[in-house]
Amino acid sequence: MPASTAAPAVTAVTALGDARIITAAEFAFHPVPGGRTTVATPVSPAAGATHVTLHVVRIAAGESYTPEHSASEENTVVVFAGAGTAAVGEHARPVERGSAAYAPTGHVLTLSADGPGMTAYVWRTPLAGAPAGSDPVLHSSLWDDSTQLRGFDGTGQVEAAERRATMNFVFWPGTGSSRLCLHCGIQQPGETFNVHLHPDSDEAFIAFEGVGQMYLRDRWIDVAAGDVLYAAPGVLHGARNPHTGPTARRFVTCGGPSPYDPALYSAAGHSSQVR
């Protein structure tokens, strides 16, 4: 099976500024040497992000992909489409749409595609100096609702909506994640994950399912599945599903602040101490 690493260097990047929504139509995919796999990088330090890189990887059937420098950083991944296998070191598991994996520092992440291929969103951070989890959870799903944040009222800069969305904590300190987290916001029709900011963290999250709106800086912006939001530390952001009625469907987002923001866990009544 051909193996691939991170995307080749790209000389031109779209500046993120302190905040930006990058639609899926704007992704610039580039081939990975040695195969048919392609990678886009909508968020990265080269574009102005402080702490995090986000790749969108289209892995061709029968090929594999490993982020560059995977062993020296933390990685999380969400399968957006298709199926295959996610290996974290020697721990491999079949994955499909909605599956998630976490690779702590020292463990290489390798994604392999079956059938028609696989599209995955991969978060990377080289943050160092954090305590390692004693037995981190390596494989999960966006739909893992064992630990949740409900009724979040935001951080006070924007009036909170009354109908509030639920957030699943997929990878977080309670599952042994050192600094990089993965959360899943489930906005049912008419619900909002209220506007907030992270004082010390980059936020990079995606619209995973459905159509809805993301708040950025000072306004709500329409988005669809596959689109990406980037917000630098201190920039207001949120997500909502403004659609109601018999044809309305849920709007799902996923991602998280990097490094994780203890305030989110405090709001849910949980410790942010790494397990």
Secondary structure by P-SEA (a helix, b strand, c coil): ccccccccccccccccccbbbbccccbbbbbcccccbbbbbccccccccccbbbbbccccccbbbbccccccbbbbbbbcbbbbbbbcccbbbbbcccbbbbbcccbbbbbbbcccbbbbbbbbbcccccccccccccccccccccccccccccccccccccbbbbbbbccccccccccbbbbbbbbcccccccccccccbbbbbccccccbbbbcccbbbbbcccbbbbbccccccccccccccccbbbbbbbbbcccccaaaaaaaccccccc
